Amino acid sequence: MPGHTDTVASASASAHRVVVIGSGFGGLFAAKALRRADVELTLIDRTMHHLFQPLLYQVATGILSEGEIAPPTRDILRRQRNTRVLLGIVETIDLTARTVTSTAAGTTTVSRYDSLIVAAGAGSSYFGHDRFAEFAPGMKTVDDALELRGRIFYEMAELETDPLALDAWLTFVVVGAGPTGVEMAGQIAELSRRTLKGNFRSFDPRTTRVVLLDADDAVLASFGDKLSKHALHELEGMGVEVQLSARVVEVDARGIEVQDADGSRRRIEARTKIWAAGVAASPLGRQLAEQAGIAVDRSGRVPVQPDLTLPGHSEVFVIGDMMALDGLPGVSPVAIQGARHAARQIRARMSDRPAGQPFRYVDKGSMATISRFRAVASVKKIRLSGFVAWLAWLAVHLVYLTAFKNRFTALAHWAVSFLGSGRSERTSTWQQVVARTGLQRLEQMEASEPDATRPELGSKDR
Ligand SMILES: Cc1cc2nc3c(=O)[nH]c(=O)nc-3n(C[C@H](O)[C@H](O)[C@H](O)COP(=O)(O)OP(=O)(O)OC[C@H]3O[C@@H](n4cnc5c(N)ncnc54)[C@H](O)[C@@H]3O)c2cc1C
């Protein structure tokens, strides 16, 4: 049947076959680190791009285009002759047969491996309340950022005639005061105060209410007391309402319900909610752990050996956001350094050199932007804030953005947004806003009534 061919990814009998799952920071850097190795490498991802997640919020708020932060993986690796890039959702990893089974649009591919690097990352966690996702999308993928872009740009507010309903359209709630939440809240405040001036006739965007909520009692808690307080001060100065020790207990289309530290509940009427709290590792982690006879941690991450291998399987590496080791955070340097470590181990084994060395993480610090020209950075014992931190942020992101042409165009877009007040990438479509929930509903309908959703040729409703 067309579209349902089972194939086995070809491999010559002698070459060492490496399969990498994921083209994010872990997967891409692992593949690159093996570019000169005598291996036959297959990189599988459910998307066609390598996504620079730290700049997703800039796609959502119209600063950058999705192409600038998500170049095609096969283009990045085009000169790497030992590597084949495959589109596919990995569904099964069989540790006994040493195979990875993936599907793409009905085509199933089975890839055999001698070494496996699993870097499938993490998704949003709603802490057991997955129903919140319908109304408060997370920010993990290009689709998420484009959906948020469509939700953020106020079109419905211009149509609203009821003042109370208008307030709800002009209220934005960001859940989670980590770097992503702070960056989103700061950008929405900036959009409303600077960028959208003069765009609307029935309301003034400067009256927008931006609420940043967290169950914790600090913003950017992982940056330490001084920078956390600085960030709070900056956010409040920009008009962001920061509400701490506030736990989200319900989310619906029209608002959000919050429980404060004293146990009391209140409601915020807000049409646009953004979920930037909590992550859960890829479900592939659970699959690996079950086969290896171990348990994942609370975030679904796989406890790995000090050399990043799966216990009992020295041929399988789990890296990046999927691994649990020594409390290392889910940040890109952990994924990149882990990827290089796994590649070194594979090369060592292939040339009969000693392998199994423990992974040593070099912490290069962390940074978060609050708005244009304002950021915080923590590098070893140095704490930076304000313009200097923002310059450091700019330099680091320019260096790490993949592909020279992306750096060039990103710089141009930053100039438009930071020196001027414009946003070059505001285009969004209704389809981007409704596609996620529409597809989910269709899948549910198909599961319950398989015939109900099939279009009939010649039907009147075509
Ligand atoms: C909004 C946001 C902002 C961030 N900001 C920062 C920051 O400022 N600094 C920082 O250091 N870190 C930041 N991070 C964290 C950083 O992006 C991650 O730690 C890093 O991406 C982890 O790399 P990874 O390779 O483990 O996973 P990812 O980069 O997430 O890559 C996982 C890949 O696996 C693919 N995949 C998943 N499941 C499957 C499957 N079943 N089949 C096939 N493919 C699959 C995905 O499509 C994806 O390409 C941010 C993350 C987010 C979401």
The ligand as a Gaussian input file, in Angstrom:
#p B3LYP/6-31G(d) Opt

LIG

0 1
 C       11.647000      28.811000      25.248000
 C       12.964000      28.245000      25.697000
 C       14.002000      29.099000      26.039000
 C       15.237000      28.578000      26.435000
 N       16.244000      29.447000      26.752000
 C       17.460000      28.959000      27.051000
 C       18.554000      29.845000      27.291000
 O       18.396000      31.063000      27.252000
 N       19.768000      29.300000      27.565000
 C       19.963000      27.949000      27.606000
 O       21.077000      27.503000      27.815000
 N       18.952000      27.096000      27.408000
 C       17.708000      27.554000      27.126000
 N       16.672000      26.699000      26.910000
 C       16.888000      25.252000      27.093000
 C       17.580000      24.634000      25.901000
 O       16.949000      25.035000      24.704000
 C       17.532000      23.117000      26.066000
 O       18.201000      22.785000      27.254000
 C       18.186000      22.405000      24.896000
 O       17.484000      22.674000      23.714000
 C       18.220000      20.890000      25.146000
 O       18.761000      20.250000      24.037000
 P       18.256000      18.777000      23.668000
 O       19.042000      18.370000      22.469000
 O       18.275000      17.925000      24.861000
 O       16.732000      18.965000      23.288000
 P       16.064000      19.850000      22.143000
 O       16.951000      20.958000      21.741000
 O       14.711000      20.167000      22.668000
 O       15.937000      18.865000      20.919000
 C       15.123000      17.738000      20.946000
 C       14.839000      17.312000      19.521000
 O       14.242000      16.033000      19.545000
 C       13.172000      15.999000      18.639000
 N       12.249000      14.957000      19.085000
 C       11.571000      14.897000      20.243000
 N       10.852000      13.754000      20.316000
 C       11.081000      13.088000      19.171000
 C       10.620000      11.854000      18.641000
 N        9.790000      11.037000      19.321000
 N       11.023000      11.491000      17.413000
 C       11.859000      12.280000      16.693000
 N       12.340000      13.449000      17.151000
 C       11.960000      13.847000      18.383000
 C       12.602000      17.394000      18.667000
 O       11.891000      17.685000      17.480000
 C       13.863000      18.242000      18.813000
 O       14.391000      18.630000      17.575000
 C       15.424000      27.184000      26.509000
 C       14.377000      26.323000      26.180000
 C       13.157000      26.849000      25.771000
 C       12.036000      25.922000      25.396000

